[in-house]
């Protein structure tokens, strides 16, 4: 399951995002994390969904830093959708865990998008 309006990492975060496309809509952390793959398609039972995937098309991507910016923090959101049952999802807890990754990503040199939907620690 990989709906473009939730799981394509090449979609812009918001109207001000310089990189990315907007043809499938804007896709910030809440949108990437807030959909249930098991109920997304009417008439398709959850048992028929084998997993989730994401794509990053590169029409607007030039550098490895651009890839980081478009993937983080949405990639962890999509990963959690695939790794854990929908009933265990807690958006507030997820965003707290996600925000805690900011300092780690800084140390690793990952050029991530500082979504306003996440509380990032000072300095990250």
C-alpha positions in Angstrom: 0.0 0.0 0.0 1.6 3.3 -1.1 -1.0 6.1 -1.7 0.8 9.1 -3.1 -1.2 11.5 -0.9 0.2 9.9 2.3 3.3 7.9 1.4 5.2 9.5 -1.5 8.2 11.3 0.0 8.5 13.6 -3.0 5.3 15.5 -2.0 5.9 18.9 -0.5 5.4 19.3 3.3 3.6 22.5 2.8 3.1 25.4 0.3 6.5 26.9 1.3 8.5 23.8 0.8 11.0 24.5 -2.0 11.6 20.9 -3.0 9.0 18.4 -4.1 5.8 18.0 -6.0 2.2 18.9 -4.9 0.1 17.0 -7.4 -1.0 14.5 -4.7 -1.4 17.1 -2.0 0.8 18.3 0.8 2.2 15.6 3.2 3.5 16.6 6.6 4.1 14.3 9.5 0.4 14.1 10.5 -0.6 13.1 7.0 2.2 10.5 6.7 1.4 9.0 10.0 -2.4 9.4 10.2 -3.8 6.9 7.8 -4.6 3.2 8.3 -3.3 1.0 5.5 -5.9 -1.7 6.5 -8.9 0.6 5.9 -7.6 2.9 3.2 -9.2 1.2 0.3 -13.0 0.6 0.7 -13.8 -3.0 0.0 -10.3 -4.2 0.5 -10.0 -6.1 3.8 -7.0 -5.4 6.0 -5.9 -9.1 5.6 -5.3 -8.3 1.9 -2.8 -5.5 2.7 0.6 -7.1 2.8 2.5 -3.9 3.9 3.3 -0.3 3.1 6.0 1.2 0.9 7.1 4.7 0.1 8.6 6.2 -2.9 10.8 9.2 -3.5 10.7 10.4 -7.1 13.6 12.7 -7.8 12.4 15.3 -10.3 13.2 18.1 -7.8 16.0 16.3 -6.0 19.6 17.3 -6.7 21.8 16.4 -3.7 21.9 13.7 -1.0 20.9 16.4 1.4 17.8 16.9 -0.6 17.0 13.2 -0.2 17.4 13.5 3.6 15.2 16.6 3.7 12.4 14.9 1.8 12.6 11.5 3.7 13.1 12.7 7.3 10.9 12.9 9.3 8.2 11.2 7.1 10.2 7.9 6.5 10.0 7.0 10.2 6.2 7.7 10.2 5.7 5.3 7.2 7.9 2.7 8.8 5.9 2.7 12.0 2.7 2.2 10.0 4.3 -1.0 8.6 5.9 -2.2 11.8 3.1 -1.9 14.3 -0.6 -2.7 14.4 -2.9 0.2 13.8 -4.5 -0.1 17.2 -1.1 0.7 18.9 -0.6 4.0 17.1 -0.6 7.1 19.3 0.2 10.3 17.3 1.3 12.3 20.3 3.6 9.6 21.6 5.0 9.1 18.0 5.7 12.8 17.6 7.5 12.8 21.0 9.7 9.9 19.9 10.2 11.5 16.5 11.3 14.8 18.1 13.8 13.0 20.3 15.6 11.9 17.1 16.4 15.4 16.1 19.7 15.6 18.0 20.7 12.2 16.7 20.0 13.3 13.1 22.0 16.5 13.7 25.0 14.5 14.9 24.7 12.1 11.9 24.5 15.1 9.5 21.0 14.3 8.3 19.4 17.3 6.7 15.8 16.8 8.0 12.7 18.9 7.7 11.9 20.6 11.0 8.2 20.1 10.9 6.1 22.5 13.0 3.9 19.5 13.9 6.8 18.1 16.0 8.4 19.5 19.2 12.1 19.4 18.4 14.6 19.7 21.3 16.5 23.0 21.5 19.4 23.0 19.1 18.0 20.4 16.7 
